[in-house]
């Protein structure tokens, strides 16, 4: 990753070397430093080189925390998925038949109410405008068990 090279101080062309010419030409030294950067180095190579900056103990702590967070998320995802599965299947097995039976009961009640209205309408038509007080009114239709 890192290339180490021994440089002889007498032959150094570094812009940072001591001397009057290097101190007086700062623009020249900056341009020479920019040109020395490797142009074939990618961003990935630079990020990989940053690994050497972080100490091994810190790297282990970071990886263990990431691994524990991942395992926690995986476990909690399984638990939440199981809870959603239980609620969904319970709603289908209990709630759906209950909803169907309540709808059937509502239909029966609506039919009984309609039959009572028809009987009342027929009774008004047969007795005329004024009902006969001596005649007994028919009992409403009551389902068995009530």
C-alpha positions as CSV (number, residue, x, y, z in Angstrom):
1,X,0.0,0.0,0.0
2,X,2.6,2.5,1.1
3,X,5.8,2.8,-0.9
4,X,8.8,3.7,1.2
5,X,11.8,5.1,-0.6
6,X,15.1,6.4,0.9
7,X,16.0,9.8,-0.5
8,X,19.5,11.2,-0.3
9,X,19.3,14.8,1.1
10,X,22.0,16.2,-1.1
11,X,20.3,15.1,-4.3
12,X,16.8,16.0,-3.2
13,X,14.7,18.2,-5.5
14,X,12.0,18.6,-2.9
15,X,10.4,22.0,-2.6
16,X,10.5,21.6,1.2
17,X,14.3,21.2,1.3
18,X,16.2,23.9,3.1
19,X,17.8,26.6,1.0
20,X,17.3,30.1,-0.2
21,X,15.9,29.1,-3.6
22,X,13.2,26.9,-2.1
23,X,12.1,29.6,0.3
24,X,11.9,32.3,-2.3
25,X,9.9,30.3,-4.9
26,X,6.8,29.1,-3.1
27,X,4.6,29.1,-6.2
28,X,7.0,26.8,-8.0
29,X,7.1,24.4,-5.0
30,X,3.3,24.1,-4.8
31,X,3.0,23.3,-8.5
32,X,5.7,20.7,-8.3
33,X,3.9,19.0,-5.3
34,X,0.7,18.9,-7.2
35,X,2.3,17.2,-10.1
36,X,3.9,14.5,-7.9
37,X,0.5,13.1,-6.9
38,X,-0.1,9.8,-8.6
39,X,-2.8,10.2,-11.2
40,X,-3.6,6.5,-11.4
41,X,-4.7,6.4,-7.8
42,X,-8.4,6.0,-7.4
43,X,-10.7,7.0,-4.6
44,X,-11.0,3.4,-3.5
45,X,-7.2,3.2,-3.2
46,X,-7.2,6.3,-1.0
47,X,-10.0,4.9,1.3
48,X,-8.2,1.6,1.6
49,X,-5.0,3.5,2.6
50,X,-7.0,5.2,5.4
51,X,-7.4,1.8,7.1
52,X,-3.8,2.1,8.2
53,X,-4.6,5.3,10.1
54,X,-7.1,3.6,12.4
55,X,-5.6,1.5,15.1
56,X,-6.4,-2.2,15.2
57,X,-8.2,-2.1,18.5
58,X,-10.5,0.7,17.2
59,X,-11.1,-1.3,14.0
60,X,-12.1,-4.4,16.1
61,X,-14.4,-2.3,18.2
62,X,-16.0,-0.7,15.1
63,X,-16.5,-4.1,13.4
64,X,-17.9,-5.7,16.6
65,X,-20.4,-2.9,17.0
66,X,-21.5,-3.1,13.4
67,X,-21.8,-6.9,13.7
68,X,-23.8,-6.7,16.9
69,X,-26.1,-4.0,15.4
70,X,-26.6,-6.2,12.3
71,X,-27.5,-9.2,14.4
72,X,-29.9,-7.1,16.5
73,X,-31.6,-5.8,13.4
74,X,-31.9,-9.3,12.0
75,X,-33.4,-10.7,15.2
76,X,-35.8,-7.8,15.6
77,X,-36.9,-8.1,12.0
78,X,-37.6,-11.8,12.5
79,X,-39.6,-11.1,15.6
80,X,-41.6,-8.3,14.0
81,X,-42.3,-10.5,11.0
82,X,-43.6,-13.3,13.2
83,X,-45.8,-10.9,15.0
84,X,-47.2,-9.5,11.8
85,X,-47.8,-13.1,10.5
86,X,-49.7,-14.0,13.7
87,X,-51.9,-10.9,13.6
88,X,-52.7,-11.3,9.9
89,X,-53.6,-15.0,10.1
90,X,-55.6,-14.4,13.3
91,X,-57.5,-11.6,11.6
92,X,-58.2,-13.9,8.6
93,X,-59.3,-16.9,10.7
94,X,-61.3,-15.1,13.3
95,X,-62.2,-11.7,11.9
96,X,-63.4,-12.8,8.4
97,X,-66.0,-15.3,9.6
98,X,-67.2,-12.9,12.2
99,X,-67.6,-10.1,9.6
100,X,-69.5,-12.5,7.3
101,X,-71.9,-13.6,10.1
102,X,-72.5,-10.0,11.2
103,X,-73.3,-9.1,7.6
104,X,-75.8,-12.0,7.4
105,X,-77.4,-10.9,10.7
106,X,-77.8,-7.4,9.3
107,X,-79.5,-8.8,6.2
108,X,-81.9,-10.8,8.3
109,X,-82.8,-7.7,10.4
110,X,-83.3,-5.6,7.3
111,X,-85.6,-8.3,5.9
112,X,-87.7,-8.4,9.1
113,X,-88.0,-4.6,9.2
114,X,-89.1,-4.6,5.5
115,X,-91.7,-7.3,6.3
116,X,-93.0,-5.3,9.2
117,X,-93.3,-2.2,7.0
118,X,-95.2,-4.2,4.4
119,X,-97.6,-5.6,7.0
120,X,-98.2,-2.1,8.4
121,X,-98.8,-0.7,4.8
122,X,-101.3,-3.6,4.1
123,X,-103.1,-3.0,7.4
124,X,-103.5,0.7,6.6
125,X,-104.8,-0.1,3.2
126,X,-107.3,-2.8,4.4
127,X,-108.6,-0.8,7.3
128,X,-109.0,2.5,5.4
129,X,-107.8,5.8,6.5
130,X,-108.9,5.4,10.1
131,X,-108.0,2.2,11.8
132,X,-110.7,0.3,13.7
133,X,-110.0,0.5,17.5
134,X,-111.8,-2.7,18.2
135,X,-109.6,-4.8,15.9
136,X,-106.5,-6.3,17.4
137,X,-103.2,-5.3,15.8
138,X,-101.1,-8.1,14.5
139,X,-98.0,-9.0,16.4
140,X,-94.7,-8.2,14.8
141,X,-92.6,-11.0,13.3
142,X,-90.3,-12.3,16.0
143,X,-87.5,-14.8,15.1
144,X,-87.4,-18.0,17.3
145,X,-85.3,-17.7,20.4
146,X,-86.2,-14.0,21.2
